[in-house]
Amino acid sequence: VLWAATEGGLVKWYPDDSTHIVYSHQPINLVAVDAEGGVWFGPVRRGDDYFAVQRLAPDGSRQSFGTADGLTGGFLQDIVADDTGNVWLAFDGELTSVGGGLNRWSPRAGWRSYQADDGLPGQSVRGVTSDRQGGVWIHYGDRDTRGEDAYFGISHLAADGQLTNYNRANGFPTDIIRSIAVAPDGTVLMVE
């Protein structure tokens, strides 16, 4: 089975017989599958809350989550399911009047948001990547949206909650990161 985020909605495609099911008939930009087989997708409109995400459970039931449920809001940039069962949402607050930051959903604890009060150096979170050890790498900013208060660089949020920020000011070789991947051996790869 292949899940696809498309302009026409969330699509579940069966390559063996080329059949498909469309689960949401609105443009979807992001999709991720969690450890339980639930499919997260978004952004989706829920009433006046455009910044919501939905989870399609393996039994076919759906849950919607938005700012009313504790998400920071903003423009949804990334959805990542990690190896420990958490789902991470990256929001860009720079282009909207709400939120930004990072949100984590844990099957045991529910939602947890990370923003400036938690040590994030910026609210324009552009992407998040699992470090394969229960933590995540976070990247911020963009060449096209430099603002006076914008932060550029990366952070590592370890499984124990320790947050470390890196940018040129503290010796990191660049401030602009487009993408981060973690190899099976734990090597962190970044694209400037």
C-alpha positions in Angstrom: 0.0 0.0 0.0 1.2 3.5 -0.8 -0.1 6.6 0.9 0.1 9.9 -1.1 -0.6 13.5 -0.2 -2.0 15.0 -3.4 -3.8 18.1 -4.7 -7.0 16.0 -4.8 -6.7 14.6 -1.2 -5.1 11.8 0.8 -4.9 8.7 -1.5 -4.4 5.1 -0.5 -3.1 3.3 -3.6 -2.9 -0.5 -4.1 -0.1 -1.0 -6.7 -0.9 -4.7 -7.3 -4.2 -3.9 -8.9 -3.9 -0.1 -9.4 -7.0 0.6 -7.3 -7.2 3.5 -4.9 -9.3 5.2 -2.2 -9.4 9.0 -1.7 -9.9 9.9 2.0 -10.0 13.6 1.9 -11.2 15.7 -1.0 -9.0 18.8 -0.4 -5.4 19.5 -1.1 -3.0 17.6 1.3 0.7 18.5 1.5 2.0 16.0 4.0 1.5 12.4 5.1 3.2 10.1 7.6 2.4 6.7 9.0 2.9 6.1 12.8 4.1 3.0 14.6 0.5 1.8 15.1 -0.3 2.1 11.4 -2.3 5.3 11.8 -1.9 7.8 8.9 -1.4 11.4 9.7 -2.1 14.0 7.1 -2.5 17.8 6.6 -3.1 20.5 6.6 -6.8 20.1 6.6 -9.6 22.6 7.2 -11.6 22.0 10.4 -14.2 24.8 10.6 -12.2 28.0 10.8 -9.0 26.1 11.8 -7.0 25.5 8.6 -3.9 24.4 10.5 -5.4 21.1 11.6 -4.1 17.6 11.0 -6.0 14.4 10.9 -5.1 10.9 12.0 -6.8 8.0 10.1 -6.6 5.0 12.5 -6.1 1.5 11.2 -9.8 0.8 11.9 -10.8 3.6 9.6 -11.9 6.1 12.3 -10.5 9.7 12.1 -9.4 12.2 14.6 -8.8 15.9 13.9 -6.3 18.0 15.9 -5.9 21.8 15.7 -5.2 24.9 17.8 -8.2 24.1 20.0 -6.5 20.8 20.9 -3.3 22.6 22.0 -1.4 22.7 18.7 0.7 25.8 18.3 -0.7 26.5 14.8 0.9 28.3 11.9 1.6 26.9 8.5 2.2 23.2 8.7 5.7 22.4 7.3 6.4 18.8 8.2 4.9 15.6 9.8 7.3 12.9 11.0 6.5 9.7 12.8 9.5 8.4 14.8 10.6 4.9 15.9 9.3 5.3 19.4 5.7 6.0 18.4 5.8 9.8 18.6 4.5 12.0 15.8 6.1 15.4 15.4 4.6 18.4 13.6 6.6 21.4 12.5 4.8 24.7 12.2 6.0 28.0 10.7 4.7 31.0 12.6 6.6 33.6 10.6 4.0 33.9 7.8 0.9 33.7 10.0 -0.3 35.6 13.1 -0.4 32.4 15.2 2.0 30.0 16.8 4.8 28.3 15.0 7.1 25.9 16.8 7.1 22.2 17.3 4.4 19.8 18.5 4.8 16.2 19.6 2.0 13.6 19.9 2.8 10.6 22.1 0.3 7.7 22.3 0.9 7.7 26.1 0.9 11.4 26.9 -0.9 13.2 24.1 0.2 16.6 22.9 3.3 18.6 24.0 4.2 21.9 22.3 7.7 23.4 22.1 8.2 27.1 21.6 10.5 29.9 22.7 9.6 29.4 26.3 10.9 25.9 26.0 14.2 27.0 24.5 13.4 26.9 20.8 15.4 29.8 19.2 12.8 30.4 16.5 9.1 29.9 15.7 9.7 29.3 12.0 10.2 25.5 12.2 10.7 24.3 8.6 11.4 20.6 9.2 11.9 17.9 11.8 13.8 14.6 11.4 13.9 11.7 13.9 17.4 10.9 15.2 16.4 7.2 15.6 16.9 7.4 19.4 13.7 9.1 20.5 14.9 12.7 19.8 14.6 14.9 16.7 16.7 17.3 14.7 14.9 20.6 13.9 15.7 23.2 11.2 14.5 26.8 11.0 14.3 29.7 8.6 14.7 30.1 4.9 16.7 32.3 2.5 13.5 33.8 1.1 11.9 34.8 4.4 14.6 36.5 6.4 13.0 38.8 8.9 14.5 40.9 11.7 13.4 38.3 14.3 14.0 35.2 12.2 16.3 32.5 13.5 18.4 30.4 11.2 20.2 27.2 12.2 19.3 23.8 13.7 18.5 22.3 17.0 18.7 18.8 18.5 16.0 17.8 21.0 17.2 14.7 22.7 14.9 12.0 24.0 15.6 13.2 27.6 14.4 16.7 26.7 17.8 18.3 26.4 17.7 21.0 23.7 20.9 22.1 21.9 20.9 24.9 19.4 23.5 25.4 16.6 24.1 28.3 14.2 27.0 30.3 12.9 27.1 32.3 16.1 28.3 29.3 18.0 30.5 27.7 15.4 28.2 25.8 13.2 29.4 26.1 9.5 26.1 27.4 8.1 22.7 28.9 9.2 20.6 27.7 6.3 19.6 24.0 6.3 17.0 22.8 3.7 16.8 19.1 4.7 18.1 16.7 7.3 18.3 12.9 7.2 19.7 10.4 9.7 21.4 7.3 8.3 20.8 3.9 9.9 24.2 4.1 11.7 23.2 7.5 13.2 25.2 9.7 10.9 23.3 13.1 10.4 23.2 14.3 6.8 22.2 17.9 6.0 21.6 19.8 2.8 22.3 23.5 2.7 
